[in-house]
Amino acid sequence: MNNSVYSINKGINKSIEFKGLKAQYIGYFAGGMLMLLILLVLLYLIGLNTYFCMAFILVTGAILMIKVYQWSNTYGEHGMMKAIARRKMPKLIKNHSRITFQHLNPTRS
């Protein structure tokens, strides 16, 4: 019998990475580029100067690229979702009434 050699996939459970962009930032970048393409078509159809349209889209695309790479490096794979969730949590909860606590049943735990 011949011995079979199998390669081990060492990328299991790792997030997708493309040119330094991790996980959902690839989608953010792709969506932004798609929006820029649609904006370029709209600006061209309106009748603006072609060179102005291209310059505007190139500058906006560069800003988009810089921001998405900055988010990817700052927050990592799940950090942005955690930061957004942390901002939505209230700093404190105020209760000005005792009625909430009067209806609690002390026998249940």
N, C-alpha and C positions, 0 to 999 in steps of 0.2 A: 504494500500500500504506500501511496505517496503521502508525504506530510504536507498539509496545506498551510500556507502562511497567510494570516489575516492581519490587515493593518488595524490599529486601534484608533478609533475616532476620539481624539482628545478634546474636541470642541463641544462635547455634550454639555448642556445646561449653561453654556456661555451666551452672553448677549451678542447680537449681531454688531459687527463693527465694520465701517467702511471709511477708509481714509481718515481715521481718527474720530469720526462721528460714531456715537454709541446709541444703540437701541432706538428710542422714539425720535431722536434728533435727526435721523436719516429721513423720516417721514416729514418732519417739520421743514427740513431743507428742501425736499422734493416738492412739497406743497407750496412753499414760498416761490420756488422757481417756476412752477406752473402758473401761479398768480402773476408773476412778472411777465411770463410769455403772453398771457391774456391781456395784461395791461399794455404791452408793446403793440399788440394787434389793435387794441382800441385807440391808442394814441395815433397810430398810423392811419386808421380809418377816419379819425376826426380830421386829419389833414395837417397835423403838425409836421415840422421839418424832420426828415429821416435822421439826420445827424443828432438833432436834439433828442429824439426818441431813443436812439441807441445810447447816447451819453447818459441820459436819465436812467435807463434800465441797467446799464453797466454799474453806475454808482450805487443804485439801489440794491443791485445784486451783490455788490461787494459788501455793503452794510449788512445785508441779510446773512451772507456767509460768515462775516466776522462775529455777528451776534449769536448765530447758531453754534459755531465752534466755541465761543465763550461760554454759552450755556452748557454745552457738552463737557467742557473741562471743569467748570465750576460745580455743577450738580451731579454729574455722573449718570449712571443708568437710571436710578429711581429717585435721585435727590430732588429733582424739580417737583415731582408729585408730592414728596414729603414736605417740601417747603410750602407749597400751595395749601396742603392740608393743615399745616401748622398755623398759617395765617388765618385760616377759617375758624380755628378754635377760639372760643371766647377767653379773654384774659381772666375774667371773674364772672360769677353768676350772682346776681342780687335777688333776694327774696324779701319782700316787705310784708308778707302775710304769714301767719301761723297756720292757716287753713291747710296748706300743703302737708304739714307734718301732723296735724290732728287726725287725719284720716288713715294714717298708717296703722297696720295691725301688728302689735308687738309679738303675737304668738307665731307669726310666720317669719322664717329667716331666709 
